[in-house]
Amino acid sequence: MKPFCFRNCIKSIFSFLLLTWSMVTFAQNDNPYAGDFWQHLSYGGGLGLSIGSEYTEVTIAPSAVYNFNKYFATGVGLLGSYAEVKGNYSALIYGGSVIALFNPIEAVQFSAELEQLRVNNNYDLGFGDSEKDNFWNTALYLGAGYRNGNVTLGVRYNVLFQKDKNVYGDAIMPFVRFYF
């Protein structure tokens, strides 16, 4: 009779400890379903809107980066843009990018970004005629910026820039980057 009681007592104690340990483990995490991955993810992006009597432009560019540690992060972004000059020109631009960020010290951020965009231009030549210019634009940006908290202000340079085959007018572009 004693061995039976001893086994039941051991099982009861083991079950109690296992249950208590499990509750303590879940109590330390606000969301027991959120893994470590989501705690290292930051979201950001950009919005642009320019409306005038002759010119309209709308841009949406969400992005997300994974922070490996306080020095390195990498992520992806999307870009969609529509521009129109009334009666003369319209453009639809869409694509994505991959970015790597390096913060050697808290206030300095270096970046490398590969961007691939599809550009669909439509020129109105008058008298019902139009001309289309559709192409892929690839850019490789190397950048540097001043970082303060979640905001980075800097400049980037497109090393693949070709003046006659590019969606942008210059190889050097200023940027403001937000990640929260």
Buried (B, 14 or more C-beta within 10 A) or exposed (E): EEEEEEEEEEEEEEEEEEEEEEEEEEEEEEEEEEEEEEEEEBEBBBEEEEEEEEEBBBBBBBBBBBBEEEEEBBBEBBBBBBBBBEEEBBBBBBBBBEBBBBBEEEEBBBBBBBBEBBBBBBBBEEEEEEEEEEEEBBBBBEBBBEBEEEBBEBEBBBEBBEEEEBBEEEBEBEBEBBBE
